Amino acid sequence: MLLPLANGVFAPVAPGDRPVFWAVTGRLGGHSVGEFSEANIAQHVGDNSNSVARNLEDLAGLVQIRRRNLALMDPQHGNLIARVTTPGIFHGVDSLVSEQSDVGLVAMGADCVPLILYGSRGDKKPIISAVHCGWKGLVAGVVTATITELRMQGASEIQSVVGPAICGSCYSVAPYRRELVRTSNPKGVSAVALAVPGGIDVRGGVLSQLALEGVNSIVVGGCTYENPETLFSYRRDGQTGRQGIIIAMREDRGQS
């Protein structure tokens, strides 16, 4: 069985809220072998498809749904958002947003930042999101764009969970990448993201973007590069699996 790094529930706080379950995964407890061991959840990396299917079934079970109800991304490192009404694979987007019950939104990563967002909307059902953000997403503003979308859809209180990602010390990059991060973000965000000379701390930048928008965050997991026993890292290993984060809303009404 796939072992989560952490899981939890966004408890209902408003009359329209439902319980919203989330989980963050690493590489432990799944069915894959070799460089993909054990809990790879990505079909596109060269892993055995049957192993991945079993891992995805376990992933769905962490939030009490079935694999057929998962919504997955084919991310392009931009800021495009898919509005999800049914499960499936959504191509060319780095953010999924939904008010649909019993659909699990998934973001994956092996150095990039996977995160989820929960927006309470008073008398209406909550709205949820899963986001994939690498350095290009930091430049494109996918996190801010998603928060803007949630607020346009009526979210007044937004919370987040941010999964594991590579740290700035382990992610040295070409100078032009740092310059793009600097020029595309507010000074406070870029100062955090570029605090390590020569590197980009993408998760630090994401957390700063969230804080700037007034969004409280739970942070799960450490640096992907520094934790080979528990986390996948593309920069460290090349061919490797993907961990991820999942969020799903149940139809059961909570108590305000």
Backbone hydrogen bonds, N-H to C=O, Kabsch-Sander energy under -0.5 kcal/mol:
donor,donor_aa,acceptor,acceptor_aa,energy
3,L,28,L,-2.2
5,L,24,V,-2.9
6,A,24,V,-1.4
8,G,22,W,-2.2
10,F,20,V,-3.1
11,A,9,V,-1.0
16,G,122,G,-2.9
17,D,14,A,-1.7
20,V,10,F,-1.2
21,F,19,P,-0.5
21,F,248,A,-2.6
22,W,8,G,-2.4
23,A,246,I,-1.8
24,V,6,A,-3.0
25,T,244,G,-2.9
26,G,3,L,-0.7
27,R,230,T,-2.2
32,S,38,E,-2.8
36,F,33,V,-1.5
37,S,34,G,-1.8
39,A,27,R,-1.2
40,N,36,F,-1.1
41,I,242,R,-1.7
46,G,43,Q,-0.6
52,V,48,N,-2.2
53,A,49,S,-2.3
54,R,50,N,-2.0
55,N,51,S,-2.2
56,L,52,V,-2.8
57,E,53,A,-2.0
58,D,54,R,-2.1
59,L,55,N,-2.5
60,A,56,L,-2.7
61,G,57,E,-1.9
62,L,58,D,-1.1
62,L,59,L,-0.9
63,V,59,L,-0.5
63,V,60,A,-1.5
64,Q,61,G,-1.4
65,I,60,A,-2.0
69,N,66,R,-2.1
70,L,67,R,-1.9
71,A,104,G,-3.3
72,L,70,L,-0.5
72,L,88,G,-2.9
74,D,90,F,-2.5
82,A,95,S,-2.8
84,V,82,A,-0.7
84,V,97,V,-3.2
85,T,83,R,-0.5
88,G,70,L,-2.0
90,F,72,L,-3.2
91,H,89,I,-0.6
92,G,74,D,-1.7
93,V,90,F,-0.6
94,D,80,L,-2.2
95,S,80,L,-0.8
96,L,130,A,-2.6
97,V,82,A,-2.6
98,S,128,I,-2.6
102,D,249,M,-4.1
103,V,100,Q,-0.7
104,G,69,N,-2.1
105,L,103,V,-0.6
105,L,247,I,-2.7
106,V,71,A,-2.1
107,A,245,I,-2.2
109,G,243,Q,-2.2
111,D,112,C,-0.6
113,V,133,C,-3.1
115,L,131,V,-2.3
116,I,161,V,-2.4
117,L,129,S,-2.4
118,Y,159,Q,-2.6
119,G,127,I,-3.1
120,S,118,Y,-0.5
120,S,157,E,-2.8
121,R,124,K,-0.6
124,K,121,R,-1.8
127,I,119,G,-2.3
128,I,98,S,-2.9
129,S,117,L,-2.1
130,A,96,L,-1.7
131,V,115,L,-3.2
132,H,94,D,-2.6
133,C,113,V,-2.4
138,L,134,G,-2.0
139,V,135,W,-1.8
140,A,136,K,-2.9
141,G,137,G,-1.6
142,V,137,G,-1.9
145,A,141,G,-2.6
146,T,142,V,-1.9
147,I,143,V,-2.2
148,T,144,T,-2.4
149,E,145,A,-2.1
150,L,146,T,-2.6
151,R,147,I,-2.3
152,M,148,T,-2.2
153,Q,149,E,-1.5
154,G,151,R,-1.6
155,A,150,L,-2.5
156,S,120,S,-2.5
157,E,120,S,-1.3
159,Q,118,Y,-2.5
160,S,216,N,-2.0
161,V,116,I,-1.9
162,V,218,I,-3.2
163,G,114,P,-3.1
165,A,222,G,-1.2
166,I,111,D,-2.0
170,C,167,C,-0.7
171,Y,167,C,-0.5
171,Y,168,G,-0.7
173,V,198,G,-2.5
177,R,174,A,-1.3
178,R,174,A,-1.1
179,E,175,P,-2.2
180,L,176,Y,-2.0
181,V,177,R,-2.2
182,R,178,R,-2.5
183,T,179,E,-2.5
184,S,180,L,-1.4
185,N,181,V,-0.7
185,N,182,R,-0.6
189,V,186,P,-0.5
190,S,186,P,-2.5
191,A,187,K,-2.3
192,V,188,G,-1.2
193,A,189,V,-2.5
194,L,190,S,-2.2
195,A,192,V,-1.3
199,G,196,V,-2.2
200,I,171,Y,-1.6
201,D,193,A,-3.2
202,V,200,I,-1.1
203,R,166,I,-0.6
205,G,201,D,-2.2
206,V,202,V,-2.7
207,L,203,R,-2.8
208,S,204,G,-1.8
209,Q,205,G,-2.3
210,L,206,V,-2.6
211,A,207,L,-2.4
212,L,208,S,-2.4
213,E,209,Q,-1.3
214,G,211,A,-1.6
215,V,210,L,-2.7
216,N,158,I,-0.8
216,N,214,G,-0.5
218,I,160,S,-1.9
220,V,162,V,-3.0
224,T,165,A,-0.6
227,N,223,C,-0.6
227,N,224,T,-0.8
230,T,227,N,-0.9
231,L,227,N,-2.4
234,Y,110,A,-2.7
237,D,233,S,-2.2
238,G,234,Y,-2.5
239,Q,237,D,-1.1
240,T,238,G,-0.6
241,G,35,E,-0.7
243,Q,109,G,-2.0
245,I,107,A,-2.3
246,I,23,A,-2.3
247,I,105,L,-1.8
248,A,21,F,-2.4
249,M,103,V,-0.5
250,R,19,P,-2.5
254,G,17,D,-2.2
